[in-house]
Structure formats: C-alpha cells, structure tokens
Amino acid sequence: MSDKDITVAGTNISSVKSLNSQSGMSYNEAKAFIARTTGGHGTKKYSTTDVGKVRREIQGKK
C-alpha cells in the first residue's frame, strides 16, 4: 500500500472504494429503480413504455 492510498486523516482509500462497490445501488440507480417501479412525476426518461403501442391498444378497444 502506498502513501497515495491513505488520506491525511488516515482513511484507507482502497478499503473505502471496495466497501462502496459492495454497498448496493448508487443514488442515481435507486432513483431510476423507484421511477420504473412506482411511476410518478418527471419519470418519463426512465420509462420503457411504448406510448404508441398503448395508444393503439386503447383505440382498438373502442
């Protein structure tokens, strides 16, 4: 381990990075997951819905 791996405060940077990689979803991954699974306002960019297909299905049921 080199001096570059330890901060002035004594934190082991390699250890922190390793623990972070094992901690689960990132903030942005969590936002995308919540948007996909719960709907909500401003979530269109996370949607996988084919709007045209939904419209055609609705119009076909009339």
Stockholm file with secondary structure:
# STOCKHOLM 1.0

chainA/1-62         MSDKDITVAGTNISSVKSLNSQSGMSYNEAKAFIARTTGGHGTKKYSTTDVGKVRREIQGKK
#=GR chainA/1-62 SS CCGGGBCTTCCBHHHHHHHHHTSCCCHHHHHHHHHHHHCCTTCGGGCCCCHHHHHHHHHHTC
#=GC SS_cons        CCGGGBCTTCCBHHHHHHHHHTSCCCHHHHHHHHHHHHCCTTCGGGCCCCHHHHHHHHHHTC
//
